[in-house]
Amino acid sequence: MSLRDAYVTQRCQEIETALADAKAWSSGNAKLGAYLAAYLTVLIAGVLEDCMEQLVVKRVGRTGDAEVGAFVQKSLKERFRNPNSDRISELLGSFSTQYRDAFKTRVPSKQKESLNSIIANKNSLAHEGSWKLHVTLDDVDGYYRDVIPVLEAVEQVLS
């Protein structure tokens, strides 16, 4: 992981610890593993929202305009949910087409698909219930590993 932002790195380390704990706790118990996978899907989606907000607010902070910074932070909290690849592209495109295009070219389709899977599974769990969710801890772990380069790309684009 080559994330530079200390806060984003810390949040990712929290996920890695939770993934390791979940695998240890559910060893030999598939049902517990399924419930923990669902929990981790929601956790990862929330951390992604939080990290995106952190990176954008940090970028806006470089303008030195506190009012603009406060507006952007409030707007993100209210309007930026379910950060799939299209929503991230749109957000970066709000800064400039160069940001959007740089993001799109830096993130391979496999990583975008993993990001979208996390968000889709989180929404499925929230709106349809756990009985429709067919994600394992190994799936979630793989999706998470694929999402790190997405965060790295956003960090690079905004730096």
N, C-alpha and C positions, 0 to 999 in steps of 0.2 A: 504494500500500500504506500503510495507516494503522495498522500494528501498533505498539504502544507498548513492548513488552518487547524489550530490546536483544538478548537471546540468540535469541529467536524470529526477530527481524528478520535477524540474522546468518545463521541457518540457512536462511532463505528466500533470502537473497542468494547463498548457496552453490549452491542449486538453480538460481537464475537464471543464474549463471555456467556451471554444468554444462550447462544447456539450450543456452545460446549456443554453448559449445564443441562440443557434440554436433552441432548443426546445421551448424557450420562444417566439422567433421571429416568429416561424412558427405555433404556436398554431392556429388551425382553417384554415390553409392554406397548404394543402397537397402538392401542386406543389412546393411551397417555401421549404417545408420540404425535398422534394426529391432532389432539387438542393443543399440545405445545406448538406444533407447526402452525396452527391457526392463530394462536396468540402471537407468535413471532412474525407472522405475516402482517398483522396489524401494527405491531411495534416497529417493524422496518419501514412500513409506509409512513408512520408518524415521524420517525427519525429523518426520513428523506424530506418530508415537508419542512421540518425544523432546520435541517442542514441547508436546504435551498434558501430558506429565509435568511439564515446566517450569512451565506455567501453573497446574496443580493444586497442585504443591508450593509455588509462590509464594503461592497463596491460603491454603493451610493454614499457611504460615509466619506469616501475620498473626495467628494465634492465640497465637503466642509459646510454644507447647508443643513442645519439641524431640522428645520421645518420640512424640507423635502425628505430627509431621512425618516422623520416621524410619519409622514404621509405614506411613504413606501412601505414602512414596517407595518402600519395599520392596514394598508390595502392588501398586503400579502397575507396577513393573518385572517382577513375576512374573505378573500377571494381566491387564494391559491391553495387548492386542495387536490388530492389525487394526482400527484405529480408524475404522470406518465410521460413518455418521450414527446408526444405532441404538445402537451401543456408546457413542458420545459422549453421546447423550441419556440412556442408562442411567447413565453415570458422573456426569453433572451432576444427574440425578435422585437420586443417592445423597446429594447435598448437600441438595437441596430440590426439590419439584415446581416451585417458581417458577423455579429455574435451568433445569430441563429445559424448561419451557414457553417461557421467554424464548429459549432456544436454538432451539427448533423454529419459533418465529415469526420469528426474525431471519434464518434461513437459508432462502433460496428452494429449491425442489425441484431446480432445475438444478444448484446448487452441491452439494446432497446427492448427486445422481446422479453428479457428477464425482468426489466423494470416494469413493463406493462403487465407481466404475469403477477408480480407482487401486488400491484394496484387492483387488477381484476379480481384476484383471490380475496383481497381485503374487502372489496365491495360485495363480492359474492357472499362472503361470510356475514357481513353486516346486513345485507338485504334479503338473503335467501336462507341463511342459517348454515350451521356446520354440516348438516347432512349432505349438502351439495358440494362441499369442499373436499377435493381429493388430492391434497397436497401433503407430501411427507416432509420430515425434517431434512432429508437429503435434498429434496427439491428446493426447499426454502434456503438451505445453505448454498446451493448452486446459484440460485437467483441472487442472493446477497453478494456472493463473490463477483458475479457479473455486473452488479450495480456500482461497485467501487469505481471502475473506470468511468462511469457516468458522472459521479461526483467529481472525480479528478478532471474530467473534461470541462465541467461547469466552472470549476475553480480556475482552470487555465484560461478559459474564455473571459472570465470576469476580472482576471488579474492584469 
